[in-house]
């Protein structure tokens, strides 16, 4: 038994068709990574599966029934592992194990040839899912909520903070004036949520997924992976199947800035609340500096003009 959760792993596995009656003697259980959740690889009966047990307290901000629905919709597109069993109340989920893959990181996105292209293709397949996702990811509602929380905190703010918050309002209006059809989106495309075998990519972890502007996913991934202009173009070209228009590039760049602004505000709240998990002041300042540099660069207004056009 690998740890105190092995009993729970076996109990859940017995609920999957074909795995009834499995025992500790017939299984190999390996703990994998996971920042907030417990993730295990289980090998038994000649098959490997991945089991996710939600971390304590995550039920306060993640709707597990919504996540389960969205994960099943994503699996039907072929870019996410098949969900073998899930509990929408507890959040325990068991999925197929994808073999022969690398869990991506920023460094691997830089070193594995063609990985931005494969990510773009996978995101396009997700966004074209035949069934809608449950939940609506509301970027600016989240920003407003975070701003309201920060207004009641007694903390120092990064230099130029109020200027950038003010500059985000015209961006909000621009996107409202030029909407695009919403699509099923991942909404939290960390590099580690992409699995690559060198030929194709899978996407996992749909905890924050919902209906959203699809260019959010591409802009957010670009930020997380540290893409340069050439990698952005490769991802967008693979995504659209053709060179992107100036308006499409502009929309993605806008979301790169808004992604950093959103997570800057989140980081400042963690800092104000003395969250000991990491240095959230450094996290927030790093995000903010990158956001400010992008929004104050001359080309940012050109990207906004392209969206208007």
LINPE-V658290 format. One record per helix or strand of 3 or more residues. SS is the DSSP state (~ for helix, > for strand). FROM is the first residue (numbers start at 1). LEN is the number of residues. If there is no record, write none. Layout:
BEGIN
SS_FROM_LEN / SS_FROM_LEN
END
This chain:
BEGIN
~_6_8 / ~_24_3 / >_28_4 / >_38_7 / >_47_7 / ~_58_3 / ~_64_14 / >_83_4 / >_93_4 / ~_106_6 / ~_115_13 / ~_139_13 / ~_161_17 / >_183_3 / ~_191_3 / >_194_3 / >_201_3 / >_210_3 / ~_214_12 / ~_229_12 / ~_246_27 / ~_280_17 / ~_298_11
END
